C-alpha cells in the first residue's frame, strides 16, 4: 500500500435528484425545484470551505430538457471544484453532453484524487424508472477496480439507482435490477471502500464488509422511507459530504436546509 503520508484527505460533496424543469417557475409537489437546489447550494457554500469534487448523481432534471440542464449548470457553476455528473432515470445523457462546454470532463468515467479513484457508473435504462448496469458498465467497473488493485488505490463507486433494498415497496420496484452482479464485482476487490447513490430521496448509511454504502437526500422532495405506497416525507432538502481519508477510511454526513419552511404538497400519491 502506498504511504498514506504522501496523500491528503479528499473532500467531496454529493447533490442528487434536483428534478429541474425547462421552466424555472414550475411547482413540483409544492416546491420550486430550482429554488430548493439554490437553497442547498447556498448551504453547501456556507458549510464547505473547500471542495475537491462535486458529485451530481442523477435526475438532475425532471423533463430532460436542454433548458433544464442549462439551469442546473448555471446553479452549480458557483463552485470552483471538479465536477462529475451521471444520468438518472429522468435524464438523457446526450442532452447533458450537449449543454456542457467543450473540453469539460463532467461525464468522465472516473477521476483520480490522490490515492483514491472515484468511479461513475450509468445505471439508467432508457424509458424505465428502474436501473440496470449494462455489460459495458460492468466491464468498465471491473477494469477500473483491477487498475486500482494494481496501483494500491482506494475506490469509491457512484451510481444513481439504489443497490440495497429499501423498505418502501413502491420504491423497491425502481431499484437496480442487477445488484447481485454489481456486488459480485465489488466483492472481488479489497480496496473498494464506498458505494454512493441517490434515487431514493432519503439518507441511508450501511456497511458491507469494508464498504460504506451511502444514499443521500434529494435537493427537492424526500420520500418516506417505510410506507409501501408513494408518500412524501416531511424532511427538508439536503446534500451529503464525504471525506476520503488517505488511510482508506470514509467519513460522511448529511446536511439539510433547516432555516426555511417549505409548502410541500403531501397529498400527491404518485410520482
Protein Blocks (a to p, Z undefined) as FASTA:
>chain_A
ZZfklpccddddddehklpafblkbceehiafklmmmmmmmmmmmmmmbafbdcdeejkb
fnlpaklmmmmmmmmmmpccdddddddfkbcfklmmmmpcghiaklgfbdcehjaccddd
dfbdehiabdcddfklmmmmmmmmmmmmmnopacddddfbdcbdcfblklmmmmcfklmm
mmmmmmmpmkbcbdcdehkopacdddehjbccdddddfbbcddfkbmbdcddfbdcdddd
ddddfkopacddddddfkbccdddfkbcbZZ
